[in-house]
């Protein structure tokens, strides 16, 4: 019997020692090698403990990435070393419900090139893992916001930038596979936010969602049908410091467009939705086969990283059984709503210390794995 597939989104909370080391490195108090030693230890612990949950596919918990969104723009080890053609005063890509925000750099000149490829994380993780690895990468639609929304970068047109961006995003994914990743998922947290009709949202009225979908497809369409089976899209309403940026946006405004992306699978935040069954129906209605005949597999969120209560396997199995009423069983998967800690220093107020939050995250992952196995048996998959 083949089981319902299950995989993580990406990050785990970083241990307190690693968070302190990142701060010390940024402050010039320790060397790169000293920081790398702490990151190696955190990655090894992440992989070993995730494998111990019985998970069929694991990750390094993004212990080396400064941010899920901006890792390509900085050096490999910490959130420092912006390229000379980037300034720090770019777009706010998210304003969260608790009032804090996250900001992108601003492109000041061309050409645009990555400083760090996610494959560098895969290469190190492959030395530690005994199970298949997945790697998350950032969507081109997010990095497109580096270019000023109004105006031009002198001597570097928007279209030339987008062409360079697509090239770099393709390289990012291909390098991950070449380094040994089994799966690569593209973080598309800005998708739901693009639908938000709010004066605080700088994208309102600009038709950004359609532009995002088209740009992401420019990258996806460079891969074969067989390759796209292992390339996913992750969507969520944000999950930073136990706060979200677009949970109030109706999924009905996003899903019909999102499923136009030619990805092989989708990782969809759902455990924290107030009306999950309604969204399961929407997924069943709008997910499809790609033009090449490859069905879009829908991994529903069954774990809420923002709630410290550990879901039971029975609860996970019940969510999957309900979803299977609307999503064909052969196209159903299970995941976490979001990564558990998307930024290098991201305290979890509701979870206590970073180390406690880390323990809770791994307990939740085990519940996801056990609950998915339970649902597979009940559904005869």
TORVODO-593317 format. One record per residue (C-alpha): residue in one letter; residue number from 1; x, y, z. Coordinates in Angstrom, 3 decimals, padded with zeros to 6 digits, always signed. Example, Ala and Ser with C-alpha at 12.3 -4.5 7.8 and 13.67 -1.06 7.14 Angstrom:
BEGIN
@r = A	k = 1	X = +012.300	Y = -004.500	Z = +007.800
@r = S	k = 2	X = +013.670	Y = -001.060	Z = +007.140
This chain:
BEGIN
@r = X	k = 1	X = +000.000	Y = +000.000	Z = +000.000
@r = X	k = 2	X = +001.366	Y = +003.426	Z = -000.939
@r = X	k = 3	X = +000.741	Y = +006.104	Z = +001.664
@r = X	k = 4	X = -000.650	Y = +009.597	Z = +001.289
@r = X	k = 5	X = +002.481	Y = +011.670	Z = +000.597
@r = X	k = 6	X = +003.628	Y = +014.051	Z = +003.305
@r = X	k = 7	X = +006.458	Y = +016.551	Z = +003.540
@r = X	k = 8	X = +007.450	Y = +019.678	Z = +005.497
@r = X	k = 9	X = +007.225	Y = +023.212	Z = +004.157
@r = X	k = 10	X = +010.655	Y = +024.277	Z = +005.310
@r = X	k = 11	X = +011.988	Y = +025.920	Z = +008.446
@r = X	k = 12	X = +012.342	Y = +024.784	Z = +012.040
@r = X	k = 13	X = +012.975	Y = +027.139	Z = +014.963
@r = X	k = 14	X = +016.690	Y = +027.702	Z = +015.318
@r = X	k = 15	X = +018.295	Y = +026.657	Z = +018.623
@r = X	k = 16	X = +019.078	Y = +029.441	Z = +021.079
@r = X	k = 17	X = +022.814	Y = +028.838	Z = +020.599
@r = X	k = 18	X = +022.484	Y = +029.328	Z = +016.843
@r = X	k = 19	X = +020.368	Y = +032.453	Z = +017.204
@r = X	k = 20	X = +023.003	Y = +033.908	Z = +019.533
@r = X	k = 21	X = +025.759	Y = +032.949	Z = +017.083
@r = X	k = 22	X = +023.947	Y = +034.677	Z = +014.210
@r = X	k = 23	X = +023.629	Y = +037.846	Z = +016.273
@r = X	k = 24	X = +027.297	Y = +037.633	Z = +017.248
@r = X	k = 25	X = +028.373	Y = +037.113	Z = +013.650
@r = X	k = 26	X = +026.298	Y = +040.059	Z = +012.459
@r = X	k = 27	X = +027.895	Y = +042.086	Z = +015.253
@r = X	k = 28	X = +031.420	Y = +041.097	Z = +014.243
@r = X	k = 29	X = +032.072	Y = +039.144	Z = +017.450
@r = X	k = 30	X = +032.697	Y = +035.697	Z = +015.933
@r = X	k = 31	X = +034.152	Y = +034.365	Z = +012.686
@r = X	k = 32	X = +032.357	Y = +032.743	Z = +009.762
@r = X	k = 33	X = +033.863	Y = +029.421	Z = +010.761
@r = X	k = 34	X = +032.503	Y = +029.708	Z = +014.295
@r = X	k = 35	X = +029.046	Y = +030.485	Z = +012.945
@r = X	k = 36	X = +029.273	Y = +027.583	Z = +010.506
@r = X	k = 37	X = +030.047	Y = +025.205	Z = +013.359
@r = X	k = 38	X = +026.809	Y = +026.174	Z = +015.096
@r = X	k = 39	X = +024.848	Y = +025.898	Z = +011.840
@r = X	k = 40	X = +026.329	Y = +022.457	Z = +011.144
@r = X	k = 41	X = +025.266	Y = +021.309	Z = +014.607
@r = X	k = 42	X = +021.740	Y = +022.713	Z = +014.175
@r = X	k = 43	X = +021.331	Y = +021.158	Z = +010.717
@r = X	k = 44	X = +022.534	Y = +017.770	Z = +011.908
@r = X	k = 45	X = +020.145	Y = +017.889	Z = +014.856
@r = X	k = 46	X = +017.266	Y = +018.991	Z = +012.598
@r = X	k = 47	X = +017.792	Y = +016.199	Z = +010.099
@r = X	k = 48	X = +018.404	Y = +013.475	Z = +012.704
@r = X	k = 49	X = +015.340	Y = +014.382	Z = +014.729
@r = X	k = 50	X = +013.109	Y = +014.815	Z = +011.682
@r = X	k = 51	X = +014.169	Y = +011.419	Z = +010.365
@r = X	k = 52	X = +013.340	Y = +009.938	Z = +013.771
@r = X	k = 53	X = +009.699	Y = +011.031	Z = +013.356
@r = X	k = 54	X = +009.366	Y = +008.546	Z = +010.493
@r = X	k = 55	X = +008.985	Y = +011.334	Z = +007.927
@r = X	k = 56	X = +009.536	Y = +009.989	Z = +004.396
@r = X	k = 57	X = +011.209	Y = +013.218	Z = +003.277
@r = X	k = 58	X = +013.072	Y = +015.708	Z = +005.449
@r = X	k = 59	X = +014.869	Y = +019.045	Z = +005.352
@r = X	k = 60	X = +017.641	Y = +020.783	Z = +007.272
@r = X	k = 61	X = +015.060	Y = +023.144	Z = +008.767
@r = X	k = 62	X = +016.593	Y = +026.102	Z = +006.893
@r = X	k = 63	X = +019.149	Y = +026.553	Z = +009.664
@r = X	k = 64	X = +021.632	Y = +028.171	Z = +007.263
@r = X	k = 65	X = +019.300	Y = +030.611	Z = +005.500
@r = X	k = 66	X = +019.061	Y = +034.186	Z = +006.754
@r = X	k = 67	X = +015.490	Y = +034.417	Z = +005.447
@r = X	k = 68	X = +013.200	Y = +032.314	Z = +003.288
@r = X	k = 69	X = +012.654	Y = +035.436	Z = +001.149
@r = X	k = 70	X = +016.064	Y = +037.070	Z = +000.817
@r = X	k = 71	X = +018.651	Y = +034.272	Z = +001.091
@r = X	k = 72	X = +019.717	Y = +034.828	Z = -002.577
@r = X	k = 73	X = +020.667	Y = +038.424	Z = -001.803
@r = X	k = 74	X = +023.115	Y = +037.910	Z = +001.068
@r = X	k = 75	X = +026.132	Y = +035.778	Z = +001.850
@r = X	k = 76	X = +025.602	Y = +032.110	Z = +002.629
@r = X	k = 77	X = +025.937	Y = +032.195	Z = +006.386
@r = X	k = 78	X = +023.949	Y = +035.140	Z = +007.725
@r = X	k = 79	X = +021.828	Y = +038.095	Z = +006.707
@r = X	k = 80	X = +024.773	Y = +040.299	Z = +005.785
@r = X	k = 81	X = +026.674	Y = +041.228	Z = +002.648
@r = X	k = 82	X = +024.079	Y = +042.745	Z = +000.311
@r = X	k = 83	X = +025.251	Y = +043.185	Z = -003.264
@r = X	k = 84	X = +026.441	Y = +046.659	Z = -004.252
@r = X	k = 85	X = +023.404	Y = +047.175	Z = -006.508
@r = X	k = 86	X = +020.902	Y = +046.759	Z = -003.655
@r = X	k = 87	X = +019.816	Y = +049.415	Z = -001.153
@r = X	k = 88	X = +018.018	Y = +048.714	Z = +002.103
@r = X	k = 89	X = +014.936	Y = +050.888	Z = +001.522
@r = X	k = 90	X = +012.771	Y = +048.693	Z = -000.701
@r = X	k = 91	X = +009.153	Y = +047.553	Z = -000.611
@r = X	k = 92	X = +007.459	Y = +046.307	Z = +002.519
@r = X	k = 93	X = +006.409	Y = +042.886	Z = +001.315
@r = X	k = 94	X = +004.272	Y = +042.224	Z = +004.387
@r = X	k = 95	X = +002.635	Y = +044.141	Z = +007.227
@r = X	k = 96	X = +001.539	Y = +041.677	Z = +009.901
@r = X	k = 97	X = -001.521	Y = +041.814	Z = +012.131
@r = X	k = 98	X = +000.566	Y = +042.601	Z = +015.209
@r = X	k = 99	X = +001.951	Y = +045.696	Z = +013.452
@r = X	k = 100	X = +005.465	Y = +044.517	Z = +012.578
@r = X	k = 101	X = +006.638	Y = +044.386	Z = +008.975
@r = X	k = 102	X = +009.226	Y = +042.816	Z = +006.707
@r = X	k = 103	X = +011.025	Y = +044.805	Z = +004.024
@r = X	k = 104	X = +012.887	Y = +043.906	Z = +000.849
@r = X	k = 105	X = +015.967	Y = +045.673	Z = -000.492
@r = X	k = 106	X = +015.652	Y = +047.950	Z = -003.533
@r = X	k = 107	X = +017.460	Y = +047.302	Z = -006.800
@r = X	k = 108	X = +019.590	Y = +050.272	Z = -007.868
@r = X	k = 109	X = +021.288	Y = +048.856	Z = -010.957
@r = X	k = 110	X = +021.817	Y = +045.807	Z = -013.118
@r = X	k = 111	X = +022.488	Y = +043.075	Z = -013.766
@r = X	k = 112	X = +020.586	Y = +041.082	Z = -011.140
@r = X	k = 113	X = +022.415	Y = +037.988	Z = -009.925
@r = X	k = 114	X = +022.022	Y = +035.677	Z = -006.926
@r = X	k = 115	X = +024.776	Y = +035.791	Z = -004.315
@r = X	k = 116	X = +023.608	Y = +032.511	Z = -002.754
@r = X	k = 117	X = +021.836	Y = +029.533	Z = -004.302
@r = X	k = 118	X = +019.788	Y = +027.220	Z = -002.089
@r = X	k = 119	X = +021.803	Y = +024.311	Z = -003.483
@r = X	k = 120	X = +024.581	Y = +025.292	Z = -001.084
@r = X	k = 121	X = +022.261	Y = +024.226	Z = +001.758
@r = X	k = 122	X = +021.399	Y = +020.959	Z = +000.008
@r = X	k = 123	X = +025.057	Y = +020.114	Z = -000.536
@r = X	k = 124	X = +025.742	Y = +020.352	Z = +003.191
@r = X	k = 125	X = +022.523	Y = +018.555	Z = +004.193
@r = X	k = 126	X = +023.277	Y = +015.630	Z = +001.883
@r = X	k = 127	X = +026.294	Y = +014.829	Z = +004.061
@r = X	k = 128	X = +023.991	Y = +014.353	Z = +007.055
@r = X	k = 129	X = +020.748	Y = +012.842	Z = +005.734
@r = X	k = 130	X = +019.819	Y = +009.192	Z = +005.223
@r = X	k = 131	X = +016.354	Y = +009.970	Z = +003.815
@r = X	k = 132	X = +015.341	Y = +012.012	Z = +000.739
@r = X	k = 133	X = +015.689	Y = +015.773	Z = +001.124
@r = X	k = 134	X = +013.507	Y = +018.634	Z = +000.047
@r = X	k = 135	X = +014.531	Y = +022.257	Z = -000.336
@r = X	k = 136	X = +012.414	Y = +025.403	Z = -000.361
@r = X	k = 137	X = +013.303	Y = +028.283	Z = -002.700
@r = X	k = 138	X = +011.856	Y = +031.755	Z = -003.020
@r = X	k = 139	X = +009.409	Y = +032.568	Z = -005.818
@r = X	k = 140	X = +010.444	Y = +034.927	Z = -008.610
@r = X	k = 141	X = +007.235	Y = +036.823	Z = -007.876
@r = X	k = 142	X = +008.612	Y = +037.842	Z = -004.478
@r = X	k = 143	X = +011.985	Y = +038.906	Z = -005.833
@r = X	k = 144	X = +010.262	Y = +040.863	Z = -008.610
@r = X	k = 145	X = +009.413	Y = +043.379	Z = -005.892
@r = X	k = 146	X = +013.087	Y = +044.336	Z = -005.668
@r = X	k = 147	X = +012.466	Y = +046.482	Z = -008.746
@r = X	k = 148	X = +010.693	Y = +049.751	Z = -007.783
@r = X	k = 149	X = +006.958	Y = +049.525	Z = -008.391
@r = X	k = 150	X = +007.009	Y = +053.067	Z = -009.759
@r = X	k = 151	X = +009.778	Y = +054.299	Z = -012.023
@r = X	k = 152	X = +012.770	Y = +052.678	Z = -013.703
@r = X	k = 153	X = +016.239	Y = +051.649	Z = -012.598
@r = X	k = 154	X = +018.655	Y = +053.763	Z = -014.669
@r = X	k = 155	X = +020.135	Y = +051.734	Z = -017.523
@r = X	k = 156	X = +018.276	Y = +048.555	Z = -016.529
@r = X	k = 157	X = +014.736	Y = +048.063	Z = -017.767
@r = X	k = 158	X = +012.118	Y = +046.130	Z = -015.856
@r = X	k = 159	X = +011.876	Y = +043.524	Z = -018.613
@r = X	k = 160	X = +015.640	Y = +042.952	Z = -018.626
@r = X	k = 161	X = +015.510	Y = +042.553	Z = -014.858
@r = X	k = 162	X = +012.650	Y = +040.032	Z = -015.098
@r = X	k = 163	X = +014.539	Y = +038.098	Z = -017.769
@r = X	k = 164	X = +017.610	Y = +037.920	Z = -015.531
@r = X	k = 165	X = +015.427	Y = +037.037	Z = -012.545
@r = X	k = 166	X = +013.807	Y = +034.110	Z = -014.368
@r = X	k = 167	X = +017.250	Y = +032.834	Z = -015.358
@r = X	k = 168	X = +018.466	Y = +032.979	Z = -011.752
@r = X	k = 169	X = +015.338	Y = +031.308	Z = -010.351
@r = X	k = 170	X = +015.652	Y = +028.480	Z = -012.857
@r = X	k = 171	X = +019.293	Y = +028.019	Z = -011.843
@r = X	k = 172	X = +018.281	Y = +027.971	Z = -008.174
@r = X	k = 173	X = +015.892	Y = +025.062	Z = -008.731
@r = X	k = 174	X = +018.130	Y = +023.121	Z = -011.115
@r = X	k = 175	X = +021.113	Y = +023.444	Z = -008.792
@r = X	k = 176	X = +019.036	Y = +022.050	Z = -005.903
@r = X	k = 177	X = +018.137	Y = +018.959	Z = -007.906
@r = X	k = 178	X = +021.730	Y = +018.571	Z = -009.097
@r = X	k = 179	X = +022.917	Y = +018.752	Z = -005.476
@r = X	k = 180	X = +020.634	Y = +015.860	Z = -004.551
@r = X	k = 181	X = +017.267	Y = +017.322	Z = -003.543
@r = X	k = 182	X = +014.328	Y = +015.014	Z = -004.247
@r = X	k = 183	X = +011.752	Y = +017.812	Z = -004.093
@r = X	k = 184	X = +011.868	Y = +021.591	Z = -004.448
@r = X	k = 185	X = +009.006	Y = +023.819	Z = -003.338
@r = X	k = 186	X = +008.626	Y = +027.492	Z = -004.233
@r = X	k = 187	X = +007.541	Y = +029.832	Z = -001.427
@r = X	k = 188	X = +004.622	Y = +031.948	Z = -002.696
@r = X	k = 189	X = +003.410	Y = +033.643	Z = +000.487
@r = X	k = 190	X = +002.828	Y = +036.878	Z = -001.426
@r = X	k = 191	X = +000.058	Y = +035.242	Z = -003.476
@r = X	k = 192	X = -002.704	Y = +035.585	Z = -000.908
@r = X	k = 193	X = -001.470	Y = +039.015	Z = +000.126
@r = X	k = 194	X = -001.704	Y = +040.220	Z = -003.481
@r = X	k = 195	X = -005.470	Y = +039.664	Z = -003.299
@r = X	k = 196	X = -005.884	Y = +041.928	Z = -000.295
@r = X	k = 197	X = -007.887	Y = +045.091	Z = -000.973
@r = X	k = 198	X = -006.333	Y = +047.291	Z = +001.695
@r = X	k = 199	X = -004.842	Y = +050.784	Z = +001.457
@r = X	k = 200	X = -001.803	Y = +049.554	Z = +003.411
@r = X	k = 201	X = -001.068	Y = +047.068	Z = +000.642
@r = X	k = 202	X = +001.156	Y = +048.761	Z = -001.993
@r = X	k = 203	X = +000.035	Y = +046.211	Z = -004.593
@r = X	k = 204	X = -003.698	Y = +046.979	Z = -004.368
@r = X	k = 205	X = -005.170	Y = +047.888	Z = -007.742
@r = X	k = 206	X = -002.088	Y = +046.875	Z = -009.698
@r = X	k = 207	X = -003.288	Y = +043.429	Z = -010.824
@r = X	k = 208	X = -000.291	Y = +041.908	Z = -009.115
@r = X	k = 209	X = -001.682	Y = +038.392	Z = -008.690
@r = X	k = 210	X = -001.986	Y = +037.841	Z = -012.429
@r = X	k = 211	X = +001.514	Y = +039.214	Z = -012.939
@r = X	k = 212	X = +002.852	Y = +036.943	Z = -010.201
@r = X	k = 213	X = +001.240	Y = +033.849	Z = -011.751
@r = X	k = 214	X = +002.590	Y = +034.664	Z = -015.215
@r = X	k = 215	X = +006.104	Y = +035.303	Z = -013.917
@r = X	k = 216	X = +006.226	Y = +032.086	Z = -011.897
@r = X	k = 217	X = +005.046	Y = +030.155	Z = -014.959
@r = X	k = 218	X = +007.927	Y = +031.623	Z = -016.949
@r = X	k = 219	X = +010.188	Y = +029.678	Z = -014.614
@r = X	k = 220	X = +008.065	Y = +026.533	Z = -014.302
@r = X	k = 221	X = +007.634	Y = +026.219	Z = -018.055
@r = X	k = 222	X = +011.393	Y = +025.803	Z = -018.452
@r = X	k = 223	X = +011.110	Y = +022.381	Z = -016.819
@r = X	k = 224	X = +009.836	Y = +019.163	Z = -018.365
@r = X	k = 225	X = +006.614	Y = +017.480	Z = -017.296
@r = X	k = 226	X = +008.632	Y = +014.864	Z = -015.420
@r = X	k = 227	X = +010.694	Y = +017.497	Z = -013.611
@r = X	k = 228	X = +007.617	Y = +019.493	Z = -012.615
@r = X	k = 229	X = +006.194	Y = +016.510	Z = -010.717
@r = X	k = 230	X = +008.741	Y = +017.312	Z = -008.017
@r = X	k = 231	X = +008.398	Y = +021.112	Z = -008.094
@r = X	k = 232	X = +005.777	Y = +022.515	Z = -005.756
@r = X	k = 233	X = +004.192	Y = +025.834	Z = -004.805
@r = X	k = 234	X = +003.599	Y = +026.789	Z = -001.177
@r = X	k = 235	X = +000.936	Y = +029.318	Z = -000.203
@r = X	k = 236	X = +000.065	Y = +030.689	Z = +003.222
@r = X	k = 237	X = -001.063	Y = +033.949	Z = +004.879
@r = X	k = 238	X = +002.371	Y = +034.433	Z = +006.413
@r = X	k = 239	X = +003.635	Y = +033.037	Z = +009.682
@r = X	k = 240	X = +006.143	Y = +035.284	Z = +011.440
@r = X	k = 241	X = +006.393	Y = +035.835	Z = +015.221
@r = X	k = 242	X = +003.005	Y = +034.133	Z = +015.626
@r = X	k = 243	X = +001.341	Y = +036.677	Z = +013.324
@r = X	k = 244	X = -000.048	Y = +036.622	Z = +009.770
@r = X	k = 245	X = -000.364	Y = +039.180	Z = +006.984
@r = X	k = 246	X = -003.354	Y = +038.001	Z = +004.965
@r = X	k = 247	X = -005.393	Y = +035.381	Z = +006.851
@r = X	k = 248	X = -008.464	Y = +037.559	Z = +006.293
@r = X	k = 249	X = -008.222	Y = +037.161	Z = +002.503
@r = X	k = 250	X = -010.723	Y = +034.661	Z = +001.110
@r = X	k = 251	X = -009.082	Y = +031.641	Z = -000.513
@r = X	k = 252	X = -011.749	Y = +031.924	Z = -003.204
@r = X	k = 253	X = -009.877	Y = +035.012	Z = -004.410
@r = X	k = 254	X = -006.576	Y = +033.120	Z = -004.746
@r = X	k = 255	X = -007.105	Y = +029.464	Z = -005.607
@r = X	k = 256	X = -008.658	Y = +029.803	Z = -009.092
@r = X	k = 257	X = -005.582	Y = +031.766	Z = -010.193
@r = X	k = 258	X = -003.025	Y = +029.838	Z = -008.162
@r = X	k = 259	X = -003.889	Y = +026.541	Z = -009.803
@r = X	k = 260	X = -003.044	Y = +028.090	Z = -013.166
@r = X	k = 261	X = +000.598	Y = +027.724	Z = -012.199
@r = X	k = 262	X = +002.123	Y = +024.687	Z = -013.868
@r = X	k = 263	X = +003.549	Y = +023.119	Z = -010.722
@r = X	k = 264	X = +003.343	Y = +019.430	Z = -009.948
@r = X	k = 265	X = +002.063	Y = +019.930	Z = -006.435
@r = X	k = 266	X = +000.822	Y = +022.572	Z = -004.004
@r = X	k = 267	X = +001.376	Y = +023.003	Z = -000.262
@r = X	k = 268	X = -001.647	Y = +024.874	Z = +001.104
@r = X	k = 269	X = -002.061	Y = +026.350	Z = +004.600
@r = X	k = 270	X = -005.304	Y = +024.974	Z = +006.005
@r = X	k = 271	X = -004.982	Y = +023.773	Z = +009.613
@r = X	k = 272	X = -005.548	Y = +027.299	Z = +010.914
@r = X	k = 273	X = -008.446	Y = +028.108	Z = +008.573
@r = X	k = 274	X = -011.792	Y = +028.685	Z = +010.339
@r = X	k = 275	X = -013.770	Y = +026.802	Z = +007.637
@r = X	k = 276	X = -011.512	Y = +024.077	Z = +006.307
@r = X	k = 277	X = -014.230	Y = +022.089	Z = +004.577
@r = X	k = 278	X = -015.178	Y = +025.050	Z = +002.393
@r = X	k = 279	X = -011.544	Y = +025.371	Z = +001.244
@r = X	k = 280	X = -011.308	Y = +021.615	Z = +000.584
@r = X	k = 281	X = -014.265	Y = +022.053	Z = -001.773
@r = X	k = 282	X = -012.534	Y = +024.949	Z = -003.538
@r = X	k = 283	X = -009.370	Y = +022.893	Z = -003.961
@r = X	k = 284	X = -011.344	Y = +020.005	Z = -005.428
@r = X	k = 285	X = -013.092	Y = +022.391	Z = -007.795
@r = X	k = 286	X = -010.097	Y = +024.349	Z = -009.072
@r = X	k = 287	X = -007.111	Y = +021.975	Z = -008.962
@r = X	k = 288	X = -006.527	Y = +020.277	Z = -012.283
@r = X	k = 289	X = -004.218	Y = +018.359	Z = -014.526
@r = X	k = 290	X = -001.469	Y = +020.420	Z = -016.082
@r = X	k = 291	X = -001.481	Y = +020.831	Z = -019.844
@r = X	k = 292	X = +000.952	Y = +017.916	Z = -020.013
@r = X	k = 293	X = -001.506	Y = +015.642	Z = -018.199
@r = X	k = 294	X = +000.296	Y = +015.680	Z = -014.859
@r = X	k = 295	X = -002.256	Y = +015.947	Z = -012.004
@r = X	k = 296	X = -001.713	Y = +018.677	Z = -009.423
@r = X	k = 297	X = -001.254	Y = +017.005	Z = -006.035
@r = X	k = 298	X = -002.680	Y = +019.082	Z = -003.175
@r = X	k = 299	X = -000.869	Y = +018.867	Z = +000.167
@r = X	k = 300	X = -003.264	Y = +020.284	Z = +002.738
@r = X	k = 301	X = -001.980	Y = +021.885	Z = +005.921
@r = X	k = 302	X = -002.824	Y = +019.668	Z = +008.906
@r = X	k = 303	X = -000.422	Y = +021.276	Z = +011.413
@r = X	k = 304	X = -000.614	Y = +024.869	Z = +012.699
@r = X	k = 305	X = +002.912	Y = +026.169	Z = +013.499
@r = X	k = 306	X = +001.499	Y = +029.234	Z = +015.277
@r = X	k = 307	X = -000.363	Y = +027.246	Z = +017.929
@r = X	k = 308	X = +001.813	Y = +025.536	Z = +020.570
@r = X	k = 309	X = -000.778	Y = +022.798	Z = +021.136
@r = X	k = 310	X = +000.395	Y = +019.600	Z = +019.449
@r = X	k = 311	X = -002.241	Y = +018.165	Z = +017.147
@r = X	k = 312	X = -003.049	Y = +014.486	Z = +017.685
@r = X	k = 313	X = -002.587	Y = +011.924	Z = +014.895
@r = X	k = 314	X = -006.345	Y = +011.333	Z = +015.096
@r = X	k = 315	X = -007.009	Y = +015.014	Z = +014.324
@r = X	k = 316	X = -004.635	Y = +014.890	Z = +011.366
@r = X	k = 317	X = -006.321	Y = +011.738	Z = +010.039
@r = X	k = 318	X = -009.768	Y = +013.315	Z = +010.446
@r = X	k = 319	X = -008.735	Y = +016.373	Z = +008.407
@r = X	k = 320	X = -007.393	Y = +014.190	Z = +005.620
@r = X	k = 321	X = -010.501	Y = +011.993	Z = +005.607
@r = X	k = 322	X = -012.727	Y = +015.061	Z = +005.286
@r = X	k = 323	X = -010.536	Y = +016.525	Z = +002.540
@r = X	k = 324	X = -010.737	Y = +013.226	Z = +000.642
@r = X	k = 325	X = -014.478	Y = +013.814	Z = +000.174
@r = X	k = 326	X = -013.625	Y = +016.674	Z = -002.190
@r = X	k = 327	X = -010.043	Y = +016.064	Z = -003.372
@r = X	k = 328	X = -009.349	Y = +012.795	Z = -005.250
@r = X	k = 329	X = -007.391	Y = +010.500	Z = -002.936
@r = X	k = 330	X = -004.617	Y = +010.027	Z = -005.489
@r = X	k = 331	X = -004.102	Y = +013.812	Z = -005.482
@r = X	k = 332	X = -004.128	Y = +014.311	Z = -001.705
@r = X	k = 333	X = -001.097	Y = +015.046	Z = +000.476
@r = X	k = 334	X = -000.369	Y = +016.368	Z = +003.979
@r = X	k = 335	X = +001.933	Y = +019.148	Z = +005.141
@r = X	k = 336	X = +002.404	Y = +021.845	Z = +007.774
@r = X	k = 337	X = +000.689	Y = +025.193	Z = +007.265
@r = X	k = 338	X = +003.994	Y = +027.078	Z = +007.029
@r = X	k = 339	X = +007.595	Y = +026.832	Z = +008.050
@r = X	k = 340	X = +008.059	Y = +027.053	Z = +011.812
@r = X	k = 341	X = +010.589	Y = +029.921	Z = +011.785
@r = X	k = 342	X = +011.112	Y = +031.693	Z = +008.450
@r = X	k = 343	X = +013.723	Y = +034.228	Z = +009.568
@r = X	k = 344	X = +017.147	Y = +033.692	Z = +011.137
@r = X	k = 345	X = +016.155	Y = +035.242	Z = +014.473
@r = X	k = 346	X = +012.436	Y = +034.649	Z = +014.941
@r = X	k = 347	X = +011.291	Y = +034.219	Z = +018.523
@r = X	k = 348	X = +008.072	Y = +032.294	Z = +019.106
@r = X	k = 349	X = +006.248	Y = +034.152	Z = +021.917
@r = X	k = 350	X = +003.451	Y = +031.601	Z = +022.333
@r = X	k = 351	X = +005.884	Y = +028.688	Z = +022.338
@r = X	k = 352	X = +008.382	Y = +029.913	Z = +024.933
@r = X	k = 353	X = +012.125	Y = +029.710	Z = +024.260
@r = X	k = 354	X = +013.495	Y = +028.784	Z = +020.801
@r = X	k = 355	X = +014.548	Y = +025.375	Z = +022.111
@r = X	k = 356	X = +011.081	Y = +024.654	Z = +023.495
@r = X	k = 357	X = +009.550	Y = +025.833	Z = +020.209
@r = X	k = 358	X = +011.892	Y = +023.471	Z = +018.375
@r = X	k = 359	X = +010.803	Y = +020.508	Z = +020.511
@r = X	k = 360	X = +007.145	Y = +021.360	Z = +019.909
@r = X	k = 361	X = +007.699	Y = +021.657	Z = +016.142
@r = X	k = 362	X = +009.200	Y = +018.184	Z = +015.968
@r = X	k = 363	X = +006.358	Y = +016.728	Z = +018.056
@r = X	k = 364	X = +003.931	Y = +018.299	Z = +015.597
@r = X	k = 365	X = +005.803	Y = +016.820	Z = +012.641
@r = X	k = 366	X = +005.588	Y = +013.357	Z = +014.229
@r = X	k = 367	X = +001.827	Y = +013.812	Z = +014.633
@r = X	k = 368	X = +001.601	Y = +014.766	Z = +010.944
@r = X	k = 369	X = +003.520	Y = +011.650	Z = +009.918
@r = X	k = 370	X = +001.553	Y = +009.310	Z = +012.193
@r = X	k = 371	X = -001.790	Y = +010.876	Z = +011.323
@r = X	k = 372	X = -001.092	Y = +010.661	Z = +007.599
@r = X	k = 373	X = -000.286	Y = +006.971	Z = +007.928
@r = X	k = 374	X = -003.503	Y = +006.477	Z = +009.896
@r = X	k = 375	X = -005.546	Y = +008.267	Z = +007.215
@r = X	k = 376	X = -003.903	Y = +006.225	Z = +004.458
@r = X	k = 377	X = -004.993	Y = +003.012	Z = +006.148
@r = X	k = 378	X = -008.558	Y = +004.225	Z = +006.671
@r = X	k = 379	X = -008.896	Y = +005.467	Z = +003.110
@r = X	k = 380	X = -007.343	Y = +002.329	Z = +001.638
@r = X	k = 381	X = -004.544	Y = +004.188	Z = -000.090
